[in-house]
Amino acid sequence: MAATEKDIKKALREVKDPELGLDLVVLGLIYDIEIDGGKVDATISLTSPMCPVAGQIVEDVKTAIEGVDGVDSAEVELTFDPPWTPERISPLVRSSLGL
């Protein structure tokens, strides 16, 4: 059975931003997910272009996606266009963080 975007996002909820301790989906850092059979291409961002663990987060995203049933391979592209802002976080979570 082919993986769905919902399956991919569920797996990505396990990947946390080390500074904020929240997952990349909640933070609005998942910009795009494209599924073509067993191949998944994901475009993500980070809260800061100067993130010292950017490489590890990209690897964690790739590993999480490849762990989803129906996924054979994953490519992860890191982008800062458009730059991430706290407005990408859902309003409920943003208010609980005091943002």
PEVEN-V447913 format. One record per pair of residues at least 24 apart in sequence whose ideal C-beta (glycine too) atoms are under 10 Angstrom apart, sorted by the first residue. I is the first residue (numbers start at 1). J is the second residue. If there is no record, write none. Layout:
# PEVEN-V447913
I,J
I,J
This chain:
# PEVEN-V447913
1,69
1,70
2,35
2,36
2,37
2,38
2,69
2,70
2,71
3,33
3,35
3,37
3,38
3,39
3,40
3,65
3,68
3,69
3,70
3,71
3,72
3,74
4,33
4,35
4,68
4,70
5,30
5,32
5,33
5,34
5,35
5,40
6,33
7,33
7,35
7,40
7,65
7,68
7,69
7,70
7,71
8,33
8,34
8,35
8,40
8,42
8,61
8,64
8,65
8,68
8,70
8,71
8,74
9,33
9,42
9,68
10,64
10,68
11,40
11,61
11,63
11,64
11,65
11,66
11,67
11,68
11,69
11,71
11,74
12,42
12,44
12,60
12,61
12,64
12,65
12,68
13,64
14,60
14,61
14,63
14,64
14,67
15,44
15,56
15,57
15,58
15,59
15,60
15,61
15,62
15,63
15,64
15,65
16,57
16,60
17,46
17,47
17,48
17,51
17,53
17,57
18,47
18,51
18,52
18,53
18,56
18,57
18,60
19,46
19,47
19,48
19,51
19,52
19,53
20,47
20,86
20,89
20,97
22,47
22,89
22,93
22,97
24,57
24,60
24,61
24,64
25,90
26,88
26,89
26,90
26,92
26,93
26,94
27,84
27,86
27,88
27,89
27,90
27,93
27,94
27,97
28,84
28,85
28,86
28,87
28,88
28,89
28,90
28,93
28,94
29,57
29,61
29,78
29,84
29,88
29,89
30,61
30,88
31,77
31,78
31,79
31,81
31,82
31,84
31,88
32,77
32,79
33,65
33,74
34,75
35,65
35,68
35,70
35,71
35,74
37,70
37,71
37,72
37,73
38,66
38,68
38,70
38,71
38,72
38,73
38,74
39,71
39,72
39,73
39,74
39,75
40,65
40,66
40,68
40,70
40,71
40,72
40,73
40,74
40,75
40,76
41,65
41,73
41,74
41,75
41,76
41,77
42,74
42,75
42,76
42,77
42,78
43,75
43,76
43,77
43,78
43,79
43,81
44,76
44,77
44,78
44,79
44,84
45,77
45,78
45,79
45,80
45,81
45,82
45,83
45,84
45,88
46,78
46,79
46,80
46,83
46,84
47,83
47,84
47,85
47,86
47,88
47,89
48,80
48,83
48,84
49,78
49,80
49,83
49,84
51,78
54,78
